[in-house]
């Protein structure tokens, strides 16, 4: 017999595509002092879809992320963020696929 544990589903809006999704399918970027940190659970933050490089592009373009975090982000920092988001996203996605077989939906 299979027992389904009741999990609280938390939904956030992606700053890239503006779609609301479960946070397990997203990655958090937050403000720490005057820097931006990927995967930071505290502070003013923004969420971006984990499995979509397009959302990262959209979030970093047009100052959406800096608007969401209410801070200026330099172009150099944005480029660095893009790299870490890509790496973090891949790592987290892989980890989740291994440990937790949650249907994120097909995109
Ligand atoms: Zn998105």
Boltz pocket constraint, residues with backbone or C-beta under 6 A from the ligand:
constraints:
  - pocket:
      binder: B
      contacts: [[A, 14], [A, 15], [A, 16], [A, 17], [A, 18], [A, 19], [A, 48], [A, 49], [A, 52], [A, 55]]
      max_distance: 6.0
